[in-house]
Amino acid sequence: MRVKRVAFADKRVKKAFDELRSGRFEEKRLAEFIEDAIGELKENPFAGAAIPRRLWPAVYVKKYGIDNLRKYNLPNAWRLAYTLKGNEVEIISIILEWFDHEGYEKRFGYKKR
């Protein structure tokens, strides 16, 4: 059985998460939603929906070199974008970004800026 874990894509993403935890009530609530998602992704890295390649934002491919992309629906219409990396020993869910529904639509080109 493979070890399952969750990581942040880079220090900037981790710092943003840490700032949520010490923010206002709404930000702390979002941090709780993300923590719940992390718990679920540790159990089942495939809990989120796969996003078809044609919809991948170029920034993710360029910055992180992803070869798969998934989204996890958080409460209150928030979305968590993540990718999976792994081998025979472990599988890592790597959190790329989270956003509200409007931010998600912009990032994925559903809504023009």
DSSP file (Angstrom, degrees, kcal/mol; ACC not computed):
  #  RESIDUE AA STRUCTURE BP1 BP2  ACC     N-H-->O    O-->H-N    N-H-->O    O-->H-N    TCO  KAPPA ALPHA  PHI   PSI    X-CA   Y-CA   Z-CA
    1    1 A M              0   0    0      0, 0.0     2,-0.2     0, 0.0    87,-0.0   0.000 360.0 360.0 360.0 136.2    0.0    0.0    0.0
    2    2 A R        -     0   0    0      1,-0.1     2,-0.3    88,-0.1    88,-0.3  -0.511 360.0-115.6 -80.2 144.8    1.3    3.5   -0.9
    3    3 A V  E     -a   90   0A   0     86,-2.8    88,-2.8    -2,-0.2     2,-0.5  -0.600  31.1-152.0 -73.5 137.2    1.9    6.2    1.6
    4    4 A K  E     +a   91   0A   0     -2,-0.3     2,-0.3    86,-0.2    88,-0.2  -0.953  24.2 156.8-117.2 131.3   -0.5    9.1    1.0
    5    5 A R  E     -a   92   0A   0     86,-2.0    88,-2.6    -2,-0.5     2,-0.4  -0.937  31.0-130.5-145.8 170.7    0.4   12.7    2.0
    6    6 A V  E     +a   93   0A   0     -2,-0.3     2,-0.3    86,-0.2    88,-0.2  -0.969  25.2 172.5-126.8 139.7   -0.4   16.3    1.1
    7    7 A A  E     -a   94   0A   0     86,-2.6    88,-3.0    -2,-0.4     2,-0.3  -0.909  32.1-110.6-138.1 165.5    2.0   19.1    0.4
    8    8 A F  E     -a   95   0A   0     -2,-0.3    88,-0.2    86,-0.2     3,-0.1  -0.767  27.9-122.6 -97.7 148.5    1.9   22.7   -0.8
    9    9 A A  S    S-     0   0    0     86,-2.6     2,-0.3    -2,-0.3    87,-0.1   0.841  83.4 -21.1 -61.5 -36.3    3.2   23.5   -4.2
   10   10 A D  S  > S-     0   0    0     85,-0.3     4,-2.0    86,-0.1     3,-0.2  -0.944  75.4 -83.3-160.8 179.3    5.7   26.1   -2.9
   11   11 A K  H  > S+     0   0    0     -2,-0.3     4,-2.8     1,-0.2     5,-0.2   0.833 121.5  58.9 -63.5 -33.5    6.5   28.4    0.1
   12   12 A R  H  > S+     0   0    0      2,-0.2     4,-2.2     1,-0.2    -1,-0.2   0.918 107.8  45.1 -62.6 -43.9    4.1   31.1   -1.2
   13   13 A V  H  > S+     0   0    0      2,-0.2     4,-2.0    -3,-0.2    -2,-0.2   0.911 114.1  49.1 -67.5 -42.4    1.1   28.7   -1.1
   14   14 A K  H  X S+     0   0    0     -4,-2.0     4,-2.5     2,-0.2    -2,-0.2   0.913 111.0  50.3 -62.4 -43.1    2.1   27.4    2.3
   15   15 A K  H  X S+     0   0    0     -4,-2.8     4,-2.4     1,-0.2    -2,-0.2   0.906 108.3  52.5 -62.7 -42.3    2.5   31.0    3.6
   16   16 A A  H  X S+     0   0    0     -4,-2.2     4,-1.6     1,-0.2    -1,-0.2   0.895 110.4  48.8 -60.5 -40.0   -0.9   32.0    2.2
   17   17 A F  H  X S+     0   0    0     -4,-2.0     4,-1.6     2,-0.2    -2,-0.2   0.930 110.2  50.1 -65.3 -45.4   -2.5   29.0    4.1
   18   18 A D  H  X S+     0   0    0     -4,-2.5     4,-0.8     1,-0.2    -2,-0.2   0.878 108.5  53.7 -60.9 -37.5   -0.7   29.9    7.3
   19   19 A E  H  < S+     0   0    0     -4,-2.4     3,-0.4     1,-0.2    -1,-0.2   0.849 103.7  56.2 -66.5 -34.2   -2.0   33.5    7.0
   20   20 A L  H >< S+     0   0    0     -4,-1.6     3,-1.6     1,-0.2    -1,-0.2   0.916 101.8  57.5 -60.7 -41.8   -5.6   32.2    6.6
   21   21 A R  H 3< S+     0   0    0     -4,-1.6    -1,-0.2     1,-0.3    -2,-0.2   0.764 113.6  37.9 -62.7 -26.0   -5.2   30.4    9.9
   22   22 A S  T 3< S+     0   0    0     -4,-0.8    -1,-0.3    -3,-0.4    -2,-0.2   0.218 104.0  94.4-109.5  14.7   -4.4   33.6   11.7
   23   23 A G  S <  S-     0   0    0     -3,-1.6    -3,-0.1     1,-0.2     5,-0.0   0.052  84.1 -52.1 -89.7-161.3   -6.8   35.9    9.8
   24   24 A R     >  -     0   0    0      1,-0.1     4,-2.7     3,-0.0     5,-0.2  -0.050  66.8 -87.7 -65.5 174.9  -10.3   37.1   10.3
   25   25 A F  H  > S+     0   0    0      1,-0.2     4,-2.4     2,-0.2     5,-0.2   0.909 128.5  50.0 -54.1 -47.6  -13.2   34.8   11.0
   26   26 A E  H  > S+     0   0    0      1,-0.2     4,-2.1     2,-0.2    -1,-0.2   0.883 112.1  48.0 -61.9 -38.7  -14.0   34.1    7.3
   27   27 A E  H  > S+     0   0    0      2,-0.2     4,-2.3     1,-0.2    -1,-0.2   0.902 110.9  50.1 -69.6 -40.6  -10.3   33.4    6.6
   28   28 A K  H  X S+     0   0    0     -4,-2.7     4,-2.0     2,-0.2    -2,-0.2   0.887 109.4  52.8 -62.9 -37.8  -10.1   31.0    9.6
   29   29 A R  H  X S+     0   0    0     -4,-2.4     4,-2.1    -5,-0.2    -2,-0.2   0.917 108.5  49.3 -63.5 -43.6  -13.2   29.3    8.3
   30   30 A L  H  X S+     0   0    0     -4,-2.1     4,-2.5     1,-0.2    -2,-0.2   0.900 108.0  54.5 -62.4 -40.3  -11.6   28.8    4.9
   31   31 A A  H  X S+     0   0    0     -4,-2.3     4,-2.7     1,-0.2    -1,-0.2   0.898 107.2  51.3 -59.7 -39.8   -8.5   27.4    6.5
   32   32 A E  H  X S+     0   0    0     -4,-2.0     4,-2.4     2,-0.2    -1,-0.2   0.905 108.3  51.2 -63.5 -41.2  -10.8   24.9    8.3
   33   33 A F  H  X S+     0   0    0     -4,-2.1     4,-2.1     2,-0.2    -2,-0.2   0.923 112.2  46.7 -60.6 -43.8  -12.3   23.9    5.0
   34   34 A I  H  X S+     0   0    0     -4,-2.5     4,-2.7     2,-0.2    -2,-0.2   0.902 110.2  52.9 -66.8 -40.7   -8.9   23.4    3.5
   35   35 A E  H  X S+     0   0    0     -4,-2.7     4,-2.2     2,-0.2    -1,-0.2   0.907 108.9  50.0 -60.7 -41.1   -7.7   21.4    6.5
   36   36 A D  H  X S+     0   0    0     -4,-2.4     4,-2.1     2,-0.2    -1,-0.2   0.913 110.8  49.7 -61.8 -42.0  -10.8   19.1    6.1
   37   37 A A  H  X S+     0   0    0     -4,-2.1     4,-3.0     1,-0.2    -2,-0.2   0.907 108.0  53.6 -63.4 -41.6   -9.9   18.7    2.4
   38   38 A I  H  X S+     0   0    0     -4,-2.7     4,-1.9     1,-0.2    -1,-0.2   0.918 107.7  51.4 -58.9 -43.6   -6.3   17.8    3.4
   39   39 A G  H  X S+     0   0    0     -4,-2.2     4,-1.1     1,-0.2    -1,-0.2   0.915 112.3  45.3 -59.7 -43.7   -7.6   15.1    5.7
   40   40 A E  H  X S+     0   0    0     -4,-2.1     4,-3.1     1,-0.2     3,-0.3   0.899 110.7  52.9 -68.3 -39.5   -9.7   13.6    3.0
   41   41 A L  H  < S+     0   0    0     -4,-3.0    -1,-0.2     1,-0.2    -2,-0.2   0.802 103.6  57.9 -67.7 -27.5   -6.9   13.8    0.4
   42   42 A K  H  < S+     0   0    0     -4,-1.9    -1,-0.2    -5,-0.2    -2,-0.2   0.847 114.6  38.3 -66.8 -33.0   -4.6   11.9    2.8
   43   43 A E  H  < S+     0   0    0     -4,-1.1    -2,-0.2    -3,-0.3    -1,-0.2   0.885 137.8  11.6 -81.0 -42.7   -7.2    9.2    2.8
   44   44 A N    ><  -     0   0    0     -4,-3.1     3,-2.0    -5,-0.1    -1,-0.2  -0.806  58.3-171.7-142.4  94.5   -8.1    9.3   -0.9
   45   45 A P  T 3  S+     0   0    0      0, 0.0     3,-0.4     0, 0.0    -4,-0.1   0.705  89.7  59.2 -60.1 -18.3   -5.9   11.4   -3.2
   46   46 A F  T 3  S+     0   0    0      1,-0.2     4,-0.1    -5,-0.1    -5,-0.1   0.187  70.1 110.0 -95.8  16.6   -8.5   10.9   -6.0
   47   47 A A    <   +     0   0    0     -3,-2.0    -1,-0.2    -7,-0.1     2,-0.1   0.824  67.4  69.5 -62.8 -32.4  -11.4   12.5   -4.0
   48   48 A G  S    S-     0   0    0     -3,-0.4     2,-0.3    -4,-0.2    24,-0.3  -0.354  94.9 -96.2 -83.4 167.3  -11.4   15.6   -6.3
   49   49 A A  E     -B   71   0A   0     22,-2.3    22,-2.4    -2,-0.1     2,-0.2  -0.621  35.4-116.3 -85.0 139.7  -12.6   15.6   -9.9
   50   50 A A  E     -B   70   0A   0     -2,-0.3    20,-0.2    20,-0.2    -1,-0.1  -0.538  24.9-140.5 -71.8 139.0  -10.1   15.3  -12.7
   51   51 A I        -     0   0    0     18,-2.9    18,-0.4    -2,-0.2     5,-0.1  -0.897  23.7-111.7-102.8 127.1   -9.9   18.4  -14.9
   52   52 A P    >   -     0   0    0      0, 0.0     3,-2.3     0, 0.0     4,-0.4  -0.270  25.0-119.3 -58.3 141.5   -9.5   17.7  -18.7
   53   53 A R  G >  S+     0   0    0      1,-0.3     3,-1.7     2,-0.2    15,-0.0   0.821 110.3  65.0 -51.9 -38.4   -6.1   18.8  -20.1
   54   54 A R  G 3  S+     0   0    0      1,-0.3    -1,-0.3     3,-0.0    -3,-0.0   0.688 103.2  49.2 -63.7 -16.3   -7.7   21.3  -22.5
   55   55 A L  G <  S+     0   0    0     -3,-2.3    -1,-0.3     2,-0.1    -2,-0.2   0.464  80.9 120.8-100.2  -3.8   -8.9   23.3  -19.5
   56   56 A W    <   -     0   0    0     -3,-1.7     2,-0.2    -4,-0.4    52,-0.0  -0.398  69.1-117.7 -64.6 130.9   -5.6   23.4  -17.6
   57   57 A P    >>  -     0   0    0      0, 0.0     4,-1.2     0, 0.0     3,-1.1  -0.509  17.4-132.2 -65.4 133.9   -4.4   27.0  -16.9
   58   58 A A  H 3> S+     0   0    0      1,-0.3     4,-2.9    -2,-0.2     5,-0.3   0.819 103.0  67.2 -58.2 -31.8   -1.1   27.5  -18.7
   59   59 A V  H 3> S+     0   0    0      1,-0.2     4,-2.7     2,-0.2     5,-0.4   0.864  99.1  50.7 -59.9 -36.1    0.4   29.0  -15.5
   60   60 A Y  H <>>S+     0   0    0     -3,-1.1     4,-2.0     2,-0.2     6,-0.8   0.905 112.4  45.7 -68.1 -41.3    0.1   25.6  -13.8
   61   61 A V  H  X5S+     0   0    0     -4,-1.2     4,-1.3     4,-0.2    -2,-0.2   0.935 118.9  41.8 -66.5 -45.6    1.9   23.8  -16.6
   62   62 A K  H  <5S+     0   0    0     -4,-2.9    -2,-0.2     2,-0.2    -3,-0.2   0.940 122.9  36.1 -68.2 -48.5    4.6   26.4  -16.9
   63   63 A K  H  <5S+     0   0    0     -4,-2.7    -3,-0.2    -5,-0.3    -2,-0.2   0.878 134.8  19.0 -76.5 -39.4    5.2   27.0  -13.1
   64   64 A Y  H  <5S-     0   0    0     -4,-2.0    -3,-0.2    -5,-0.4    -2,-0.2   0.524  89.0-130.2-113.8  -8.6    4.8   23.5  -11.7
   65   65 A G     << -     0   0    0     -4,-1.3    -4,-0.2    -5,-0.6    -3,-0.1   0.886  39.9-173.4  61.2  39.7    5.2   21.2  -14.8
   66   66 A I        -     0   0    0     -6,-0.8    -1,-0.1     1,-0.1     3,-0.1  -0.246  28.7-173.7 -67.6 152.3    1.9   19.3  -13.9
   67   67 A D  S    S+     0   0    0      1,-0.3     2,-0.3    17,-0.2    -1,-0.1   0.238  77.2  26.1-125.5   7.8    0.9   16.2  -15.8
   68   68 A N        -     0   0    0    -16,-0.0     2,-0.4     2,-0.0    -1,-0.3  -0.955  65.3-161.9-159.2 156.3   -2.6   16.0  -14.1
   69   69 A L        +     0   0    0    -18,-0.4   -18,-2.9    -2,-0.3     2,-0.3  -0.993   8.8 178.5-147.2 136.8   -4.9   18.4  -12.5
   70   70 A R  E     -BC  50  82A   0     12,-3.1    12,-2.6    -2,-0.4     2,-0.4  -0.925  14.4-147.3-134.0 158.2   -7.8   17.9  -10.1
   71   71 A K  E     -BC  49  81A   0    -22,-2.4   -22,-2.3    -2,-0.3     2,-0.5  -0.982   3.9-158.2-127.9 144.1  -10.2   20.2   -8.2
   72   72 A Y  E     - C   0  80A   0      8,-2.6     8,-2.2    -2,-0.4     2,-0.6  -0.983  20.0-131.3-120.0 125.2  -11.8   19.6   -4.9
   73   73 A N  E     - C   0  79A   0     -2,-0.5     6,-0.2     6,-0.2     3,-0.1  -0.664  24.3-166.5 -81.6 120.9  -15.0   21.4   -4.1
   74   74 A L    >   -     0   0    0      4,-2.6     3,-0.6    -2,-0.6     4,-0.3  -0.565  33.9 -81.2 -95.8 165.2  -14.9   23.1   -0.7
   75   75 A P  G >  S+     0   0    0      0, 0.0     3,-1.3     0, 0.0    -1,-0.2  -0.181 111.2  32.4 -61.0 161.6  -18.0   24.5    1.1
   76   76 A N  G 3  S-     0   0    0      1,-0.3    25,-0.3    -3,-0.1    -2,-0.0   0.789 133.4 -66.3  59.7  33.0  -19.4   27.9    0.2
   77   77 A A  G <  S+     0   0    0     -3,-0.6    -1,-0.3     1,-0.2     2,-0.2   0.659  93.3 144.7  66.6  20.2  -18.4   27.5   -3.5
   78   78 A W    <   -     0   0    0     -3,-1.3    -4,-2.6    -4,-0.3     2,-0.3  -0.578  34.2-152.2 -81.8 153.6  -14.6   27.6   -2.8
   79   79 A R  E     -CD  73  99A   0     20,-2.9    20,-2.1    -6,-0.2     2,-0.5  -0.959   8.3-154.1-128.8 146.2  -12.4   25.4   -5.0
   80   80 A L  E     -CD  72  98A   0     -8,-2.2    -8,-2.6    -2,-0.3     2,-0.5  -0.987  10.9-155.7-119.6 122.0   -9.0   23.7   -4.3
   81   81 A A  E     +CD  71  97A   0     16,-3.2    15,-2.7    -2,-0.5    16,-1.5  -0.845  25.4 159.1 -98.8 132.7   -6.8   23.0   -7.3
   82   82 A Y  E     -CD  70  95A   0    -12,-2.6   -12,-3.1    -2,-0.5     2,-0.3  -0.972  26.9-148.2-148.7 162.4   -4.2   20.2   -6.8
   83   83 A T  E     - D   0  94A   0     11,-2.0    11,-3.3    -2,-0.3     2,-0.4  -0.878  18.5-126.9-127.0 161.0   -2.1   17.8   -8.7
   84   84 A L  E     + D   0  93A   0     -2,-0.3     2,-0.4     9,-0.2   -17,-0.2  -0.915  22.3 178.1-113.1 137.3   -0.9   14.3   -7.9
   85   85 A K  E     + D   0  92A   0      7,-2.2     7,-3.7    -2,-0.4     2,-0.3  -0.975  23.0 130.9-128.3 146.3    2.7   13.0   -8.0
   86   86 A G  E     - D   0  91A   0     -2,-0.4     5,-0.2     5,-0.3     2,-0.2  -0.998  32.1-159.2-176.5 176.4    3.7    9.6   -7.0
   87   87 A N        -     0   0    0      3,-2.6    -2,-0.0    -2,-0.3   -85,-0.0  -0.733  60.3 -64.4-149.8-162.2    5.5    6.3   -7.5
   88   88 A E  S    S+     0   0    0     -2,-0.2     3,-0.1     1,-0.2    -2,-0.0   0.732 131.3  43.3 -68.6 -20.6    5.1    2.7   -6.2
   89   89 A V  S    S+     0   0    0      1,-0.2   -86,-2.8   -87,-0.1     2,-0.3   0.843 121.2   6.2 -95.9 -39.6    5.9    3.9   -2.6
   90   90 A E  E     -a    3   0A   0    -88,-0.3    -3,-2.6     2,-0.0     2,-0.4  -0.957  48.7-150.6-145.6 161.4    3.9    7.1   -2.2
   91   91 A I  E     -aD   4  86A   0    -88,-2.8   -86,-2.0    -2,-0.3     2,-0.5  -0.997  17.7-160.6-133.8 130.2    1.4    9.4   -3.7
   92   92 A I  E     -aD   5  85A   0     -7,-3.7    -7,-2.2    -2,-0.4     2,-0.7  -0.943  11.3-150.1-117.6 126.9    1.4   13.1   -2.9
   93   93 A S  E     -aD   6  84A   0    -88,-2.6   -86,-2.6    -2,-0.5     2,-0.7  -0.864  20.6-158.1 -89.6 118.8   -1.5   15.5   -3.4
   94   94 A I  E     -aD   7  83A   0    -11,-3.3   -11,-2.0    -2,-0.7     2,-0.4  -0.890   8.2-140.4-108.2 114.2    0.1   18.9   -4.1
   95   95 A I  E     +aD   8  82A   0    -88,-3.0   -86,-2.6    -2,-0.7   -85,-0.3  -0.587  24.6 173.4 -76.0 123.2   -2.1   21.9   -3.4
   96   96 A L  E     -     0   0A   0    -15,-2.7     2,-0.3    -2,-0.4   -14,-0.2   0.820  57.9 -33.2 -95.6 -40.8   -1.6   24.6   -6.1
   97   97 A E  E     - D   0  81A   0    -16,-1.5   -16,-3.2     2,-0.0    -1,-0.4  -0.979  44.4-144.9-173.6 158.8   -4.2   27.1   -5.2
   98   98 A W  E     + D   0  80A   0     -2,-0.3     2,-0.3   -18,-0.2   -18,-0.2  -0.977  24.9 163.9-136.2 153.2   -7.7   27.8   -3.8
   99   99 A F  E     - D   0  79A   0    -20,-2.1   -20,-2.9    -2,-0.3    -2,-0.0  -0.989  37.8 -97.0-161.1 161.9  -10.2   30.4   -4.8
  100  100 A D     >  -     0   0    0     -2,-0.3     4,-2.5   -22,-0.2     5,-0.2  -0.220  55.4 -90.4 -74.8 176.6  -13.8   31.4   -4.6
  101  101 A H  H  > S+     0   0    0    -25,-0.3     4,-2.4     1,-0.2     5,-0.2   0.892 127.6  49.5 -60.8 -41.1  -16.1   30.5   -7.4
  102  102 A E  H  > S+     0   0    0      2,-0.2     4,-2.1     1,-0.2    -1,-0.2   0.912 111.6  48.8 -65.1 -41.8  -15.5   33.7   -9.3
  103  103 A G  H  > S+     0   0    0      2,-0.2     4,-2.7     1,-0.2    -2,-0.2   0.880 110.3  52.3 -63.7 -38.3  -11.7   33.3   -9.0
  104  104 A Y  H  X S+     0   0    0     -4,-2.5     4,-2.3     2,-0.2     6,-0.3   0.928 108.3  50.3 -62.5 -45.9  -12.0   29.7  -10.2
  105  105 A E  H  <>S+     0   0    0     -4,-2.4     5,-2.3     1,-0.2     6,-1.6   0.890 113.2  46.6 -61.4 -39.4  -14.0   30.8  -13.3
  106  106 A K  H ><5S+     0   0    0     -4,-2.1     3,-1.3     4,-0.2    -2,-0.2   0.945 111.5  49.7 -66.9 -48.3  -11.4   33.5  -14.1
  107  107 A R  H 3<5S+     0   0    0     -4,-2.7    -2,-0.2     1,-0.3    -1,-0.2   0.875 116.0  42.6 -59.7 -38.6   -8.4   31.1  -13.6
  108  108 A F  T 3<5S-     0   0    0     -4,-2.3    -1,-0.3    -5,-0.2    -2,-0.2   0.350 115.4-112.9 -94.7   7.3   -9.9   28.4  -15.8
  109  109 A G  T < 5S+     0   0    0     -3,-1.3    -3,-0.2     2,-0.3     3,-0.1   0.650  82.2 121.6  77.3  15.5  -11.1   30.9  -18.5
  110  110 A Y  S   <S+     0   0    0     -5,-2.3     2,-0.4    -6,-0.3    -4,-0.2   0.761  80.5  34.6 -77.9 -24.7  -14.9   30.4  -17.9
  111  111 A K  S    S-     0   0    0     -6,-1.6    -2,-0.3    -9,-0.1    -1,-0.2  -0.995  88.4-124.6-133.7 127.3  -15.2   34.1  -17.2
  112  112 A K              0   0    0     -2,-0.4    -6,-0.1     1,-0.1    -7,-0.0  -0.431 360.0 360.0 -72.8 144.4  -13.2   36.8  -18.9
  113  113 A R              0   0    0     -7,-0.1    -1,-0.1    -2,-0.1    -7,-0.0   0.474 360.0 360.0 -67.7 360.0  -11.2   39.2  -16.6
